[in-house]
Amino acid sequence: MRLRSFTLFILPALFLISCNSSEQKKEGQDDTGNGAKVELTDVPADQKVDITIDGKPFTTYCYSDTLMKQILYPVLTEGGNPVTRGWPIAYRPGERTDHPHQRGLWLNYGDVNGYDFWGNSYQIAPDVRKIHCGRIQHVKIDRVQSGTGQGTLITEERWLDPFGKELLAEKTTYHFTADGSNRIIDRITTLTATDSAVHFKDTKEGMFAIRVNHQLELPMKEAAVFKDAQGNPTTVKSDADEEVTGNYSSSEGVTGDSVWATRAKWMNLYGSINNEKVSLVICDHPKNLNYPTYWHARGYGLFSANPLGEHDFTDGKQSLNFTLAPKESVTLRYRVIISSGDHLTNDQINNYAQDFAGKYE
């Protein structure tokens, strides 16, 4: 079993308020040469930051102090269709209602010093949650900058164990970019252990993830049971819905449900939402831990990159545990691409991935 230093961005939180996009004002200028106006507006009264592109809603950073983790929700295509599941925030007819902790776009992990940041939600019994579950608390917004082609958001959070002790200080930068009809989110997160060592135990329950729109799921012929790190089962029902159109394809040529537990530089989930062709891509970064990452990507709608979890992903053949020493830091970098129109080709995705690899040293 190996010990390494590691930085994670784990977001503990439950969404109890509605994060709806609102009109935004321009703060600063971030000129990328793209003509689209990317505007960010902090709305302190609602504890959110709205992001629009040329006046059209793109996503919202939700930082309510009622949350178990901060999330981007919803995330919309250029055509206005959500790539994120609505439930449990705003249910849409036909959606699955499993895994209430899987909402929006987030990053967290299932075993940090023995506490579960991944599976935390208010649907867990309070007596269990108050002993076993951690949460990420929003501290402040350092920067909200709008611009031509790109906008930037910088935030600070802290990871708390169930008893209120701070385990990690977090600083995260989001870059929101418009590239024609495509949308890009780059997230760069640095975690710093505070006064004591922080251990990330090997588990599949992580890490950088999105729970996707019902229409981007893969067809399931039979019901399936999935267990969390504690062995608690969740049954996901089969689905014969004709609107389900999704399929996975990885940088290594693996497709469909077979991508689970494989390693790849990027993963593409493509399909149609309300007849709009969509590609939803997550790219790993060469400087990230254990590159190329493993994929905790399920057909029922969980789409996650997890560099840890080797024990689960290799059926016990390997194991990977990580430790941050006191005051030690580590950085994770991920790119999300949301295309609208024809599905992205492998060459197009490789170009986006290569561009990403050259940034955020």
PyMOL commands that set and color helices and strands:
alter all, ss='L'
color gray80, all
select helices_A, chain A and resi 44-46+126-132+214-216+256-259+310-313+346-357
alter helices_A, ss='H'
color red, helices_A
select strands_A, chain A and resi 2-4+37-43+48-53+56-62+71-75+105-109+135-145+147-148+150-160+166-179+182-193+198-200+206-211+224-227+233-236+247-250+266-273+276-283+294-295+302-306+320-324+329-340
alter strands_A, ss='S'
color yellow, strands_A
deselect
rebuild
show_as cartoon
